[in-house]
C-alpha cells in the first residue's frame, strides 16, 4: 500500500485523524496522530518524536538513559501495510510504526526493528516463525472509584458469556473490521474474566495485530462504560491474566515443528528450539512477563508455569506442547509459552523467543525429559535431579536474569538492553515502595 492509496482510503472513510502507534519499553501502547492536512508526507517520512520516550516508564517518569534526554529526535515511520480504519474511534485510522533515526536507519532502541532482525536470522535458514496470542482480560465497572467485576460466574460458564454478550459482540465486530480473525472466545476462570484467541501469522504481523487487539479490547469496553484490563493480576484475590504465545516454525507451507515419523509428532528442530527457550527462560521472562504485577501471576499451582520445564498439554509447564487436531496434525502442531502476559512489549517478547530458540537450533540442544505432572508436587530432590528450577519470583529477579543472559542482551543490542532494563527496574523501585492500591492503579487501566 502506498501513502497515496492510504490517503484515498482516508478520504473515502471521511477520517480526520490517523494514529501512529508504537509500544514502549514499559509495554504501554502510545501514539501520535496526523490530521488529514500533510498526511501523505507524514506517511512517507514519519512523525517526529523525542528520543526521551523510550526512557519513559509506565509511571511517565523519565529515566536517566544515555542519549535519551531532552536533546534529540527520531521519527515514527509507519509500515503502510498496517493501516486500519479504527471501528471504535470516530473518524480515526491507525498505522504501526518503526523508530527511525534522522539518518534513515532503524534506531537502535526500536523494538519492532529488533524483531525484524530476529526474523531475518530465521529467514537465513529458510524459516518463518508463526505466532498467535491468547489474551485473557478482565471486564469491570467502576463503582465509587473501585473496579468491580461484571460477573461472579464460573469458568466457561454461559452465565459469564451472557453477562458480557453485548460487549463481546461489539468486540468481535471491531476485530473483524480490522481484518483480525478471531479463533475462539469464552468466559474464563476469574470473575469478569474473558479470553480470546486470534489467528496465527508471521511474527511481525502477529505482534502488530497484538497491539491492535489490546487497543480494541480496551476501547470497546470504554465505549460501553466499562473498563477492560489485561493486567496480569488485576485483583489480588482473582485469577490472573496471561497473554500466552503459541508458536511454530514454517518453511513455506510446511510446518517444521511437525514430524509424522515420531510418535509424538514433534520434530527434532522443534525440540531444539524448545530446548533453547528453556535454557534462556529465566532471562526471557524479563521480556515476556516484565512488570511488577506479572509475578503475582507466575506462582506455583496457578497454571501459569512457575518452573523451568515443558510437557505435553501440561498447563503447569511454562512451555506446553499442545495436542494437534486430528486430521490436521501438521497444520496444528505448535508450542505455547505460558509465562507471558500483556504487560510485555510483544516485539521484544517474540524477538527474545526467536533468539532463544535459534540458540537451541544452532547448538543442537536437546530438551530435558518432559514433565507430565504438576512440578510443584514433585519431591524437591527429584526436581533438583531433573533441573526443574523455579522461574524468577519477582520482576527484579527476572530483570537480573535478563541482564545476565549474554545471548539475549547481545540480540537486543546494548542500547536497547540498557534502556529497557533501566525503565523496568525503575518500575520495580516505584512499586516496591508502594502499596497494593498503588500497584493496581498503575496496572489496571494501563495494560
N, C-alpha and C positions, 0 to 999 in steps of 0.2 A: 504494500500500500504506500502511496506517495502522500506528501504533505498536501498537494492539490486535491487528491481524492478524499482525504480526511476533511479538508475544508468544505468540499462539496457535501459530504455527509452531514457536517455540522450545520450547513445552511438548510439542508433538506429536513433535518430534525429540529430546526429553529433553536439551536443551542446558544446559550450566552457565554458559557464557561467551559474550559477543558482543564481538568486537574492533571498535573504532572506529579505522579505518585512515586514514593520510594519508601524503603524500610530502613530505619537507622540501626546503629549498634545496640540501641536499647530495645529493639524489637517492636517499637511502635510504628504505625504507618503514618507518614506525614506527606504533605503535598503543597504545591503552589499551583495557582490556576492562571491560565491565559484567557483574556477576553477574546472576542472574535477579531477585533482590530489587531493586526500584527500576528495573528495566529500562525500563518504559514511560515513566517520567518522563525518563530519560536519552535515550531515542529522540526525545522531543519537544523537550527543551531542551538536550541535549548533555552532554558531559563536560568539566569544567574542565581547562585546560592552561595552564602558564606561558607568557607571551609570549616567554620566552627561547628556546623550542625552535626557532624559525625563525632564530635566530642561532647555532645549533649546527652545526658542520661534521661531516664524516664520521669524524673522529677523536674526536668527542664533546668538542671544545674550544669553549667558549662564546666568541663573538666580540663585540667592543665595538661593538654596533649601537645607535644611539639609540632609547630606548623599549623595548628588548628585553633587559632585565636582570632582576634578582631581583624587581622590583615589577611586578605587573600580571597579568591573567588574560584569556584568551579561552575560547571554547567550541568543542569539536569537535562540530558539529551534523551528524547523519547525513542523507544522502539516502536515504530509506526504501526507495526502489525498487531500491537496490543491494544489499539484504540477500541473503546467501547462507549456506547451511549449508556449512561447510568440510569436504570429504571427507577431508582429510589430518590434521586436528586433532581429537582426541577431544572430542566433545560441545561443539563450538565453532562459532559463526557469525561473520559479519563484515558490516560496512557501511562504505561510503566516506563521508568527511566533508568539510565545509567548515569553515574557520576563521571564526568569527563573534564580533564584539565584544560586550561586555556591553550595548551599546545595541541589539543585534539586527541590526546591519548587517554586511555582509561585512567582515572585517578586511582592511585594505589589503595585508597580506602574504600573503593567501590565494591560492595558485597556481590552485586549481580555480576560484575566482571570477574570476581573470584570464581563464582560458579561456572561461568563460561570457560575459564581456564581449565577447570577440572573436567568439564565435558569435552574439551579439546584433547585432553590427555587420554580420555576414553576413546575418542574418535581415532586416535593414532593406532588403536588396537581394533578398529572397526566396530566399536561398541557404542551403544546408547543406553544410558540409564533412564528407565521409565519409572515414574513415581506417581503416587496418589496420596492424598491426605484424608484421614478420618478426623473430623473436627467434632469434639464434644464441647458443648457450651450450655450455659445456664440462663434461663429466662426468668426475669424478676420484675415486679412492680416496686416502685419506690413509695413507701408509706411512712410518713413522719420522719423522712430522712434516712430510713433504713431500707435495704434491699430485701424484699420478701419473695420467695419462690412462687411461681404462678400455680404450682400444684404440689401436692404431697403424695403423688401417685407411686405405684410400684414399677420396677424395672420392666420395660417393654409393655407396660400396661396401656390398653386402649383408653383408659381414663386419662392418662397423661397425653395421649395423642389428641383426644377430644379437647382438652383444656387449651391446647396450643394450635388447634387446627387452622384457625384464621391466619395466625402468624405464619405457619408453615406453608400454607397455600401461597401467600404473597412471597415468601422466601423462594420457593421453587420457581415461581413465575419470574422472579427477578434474576435468578441464576440462568434460567433458560434464555431470557432476553439477552444475556451476556455470552451466550454460547458456551456455558459451563455445564456439562452434563452431570446431573445428579444420579448417583447409583442407588443409594439406599437412604432411608430416614427412619428413625424410631425414637421413642421416648426412652431415655436411659435410666440408670440406677438412681441417680440423685433426684431430689425434689427440684422440679423445674428444669431438669437436665434433658437436653436433646442431643442427638448425634446425626450427622450427615456424612456421607462419603461421596466423593466426586471421582470422575474417571481418571485413569492413568494417562500420562503424557510425558514427552521428553522433559528432562529435568528443569530447564529454564522455564518452559511453558507451564509446568506443574507449579513452580514457585510463584510465577506471575499470577496464576489463577488462584493460588492460595491467598495472596494479598487481596484479590478481588472478592474472594469468598468471605474472608474476615470482615472486610468493609461492608459487604452485603448483609451478613448476619446482624451486625450492629445497627446498620442504617434502617433496615426493615423494622427492627424492634423499636427504634426511636419513632418511626412513623406511626407505630401502633401504641405509643405511650408506654412502652416497656423498656427495660434495659437488658441487653444481652451481654454476657461476659464469657470470654474464652480463657479467663484466668485459671491457672492450674488448680487452685483451691479457693474458690470464691467465698465459701463459708467454712470456718474451721470444722464444723460438725456435719458437713455434707460431702458428697462424693466429689472427687477431683476430675478435672477436665484434661484429657490428653489431646494431643494433635499428632496421632500416630502416622508414620510414613510407611507405606507399602512400596517395595522397590524390587526391580529385576533388571537384568542386563539383556539387551537385544542386539542382534545383528540382522538388519533388515527386518524380515518378517519372522525370524527365528528367535525364540526365547532361549538365550544361552544359560539360563538358570535351570533348564529342563533337560533331563537325560532319561529317556524311556527305558534304557537298558538297566538302570539301577532300580532297586526295589522301592526306594522312596521317591524316585523321580527327580532327585536333586543332583545337578551336575557337579563335577569336580571344581569347575570355575566358580559356581555358586558357593561351594564350601570354602574355597579360598577367600572369596570376597567377604563372607560372613566371618571367617577367622580374623581377617583384618579389622573388621568392625569391632569384634570382641576385644582384640588386642588394644585398640585405641578408645574403647568405650568410655572409660573414666574421663579422659580429656574431651572426648566428643560430647559428653553431657554438658560441658561448658558452653557448647554451641546449640545443643538441641533442647536442653532443659536449663536455661541460663538465668532464670530470675530467682530472687529470694523466695518467692511464692512456690516455685517449682518443687522444692524439697519438703513441702507439706504433703505432696502427692506421691513422690517416689519413696515409698516406705514399704517394708515387707507386708505381704498379705493384703495389698490394695490393688492387685492386678495391674500394677504399673511397671513392674520389673525393677527390683531393687538390688539384684545380684548379677554379676558378670556371668552370663550363661545363655544358652539358646536351647530351643526344643521345638518339637512338632506340636503345634496347637497348644502350647503351654503358655497360658496368659499371665503366668508369674515370671516368665522369662522376658528380659528386655528385647531379645531378638526371637521372634516367633516365626517359624516356617508354617505358613498357612496351608491347610489341606486344599488341593486343587479340586476343581469341579469335574465330576465325571463326564467324559466325552469331550472336554476341552482342557485336558491336563496341561498341555504345553502352554496354552494361552494364559492359564490361570496360576501357574507356579510362580510364587513370589515369597519374599520375606517381609516381615513387619518390624519396624523399630518402634517399640512402645515407650521407651524412655525419651519422649519428645513431647513438647507442648507448644501452644500458640503464643507464648511469650518469646519464642525464638524469632530471629530473622531467618526465613526459610531458605534464602540463598546461602547463608552460612551453614545452616544445618545440613542441607543436602550436599553442598560442596564439601563439607567435612566428611560426610558419609562416603562420598566418592573417593576422597583422598585416603581414608582408612581402608576401604575395600580394595582399592588399587594396590595398596601396600601389601595386602594379603595375597593378591594375584601375582604381583611381581616377585614376591619372596616364596611363593608356592606354599603358603601356610595351610595347615590343616586345623580345623576347629576341634575343640575337645569333644568328649562324648556328650551327646545331647541329654538334657535333663527332662525326665518325664514325671517329676513330682514338684510340688512347691518347694523351692530350695530352702526356704526358711524352716521347713520341717525336718530337714536333714540333720543328722548329728554334726556338730561343729568340726569334728576331726575328719569326717567324710568330705565336707565342703572344702576343708583345707587341702586334703589329698587331691581333690579334683580341680583345685584352683578357682573355686567358686567364691569370689570375694565380694564384699559389699561395694556397690557403687557409691560415689560421693553422697553424703547425707546432708550437705549444706551447699548453698551457692558458692561460698568461699572455697570449699574443698574441690568443687567442680572446676572453678576457675584456676585454682592452683594446679590441678591435674592437666588442664589445657595448657597452661604456661610451661609445664614440664614436658609436654609432648612435642619433641622436636619436629616430628613429621608434620603434625597439624599446624604448628606455628610456621614451619617452612612453607607449607602450602598456602597459608593465608598471606604470607609476606609480613615483614616486620612492622611496616606502617599500619596495616590493618590490624594485626595482632595486638600491637601496643595500644592503639586507640580503643579497640574492643575491650581489652582487659581493664583498661583504666575506667571506662564508662561503667562496666558491670561491677567492678569492685567498689566503685563509689556508691552504687545502689546497695550493695551488701552493708557498707558502713552506715548508710542512712536508715535502712530498715532494721538493722540490728539494734539501733538506738531508739527505735520507735516501738509502739505497742500494736496489738492486733488490729485496732481500728485504723491506725495509720497505714498498716500493710494493706488492708482491704481497700481503703480509699485510693491507694497508689496502684492497685492492680485491677480492680473490678471493671472500671469503665475505660481503662487504657488498653486493655487487651480483649 
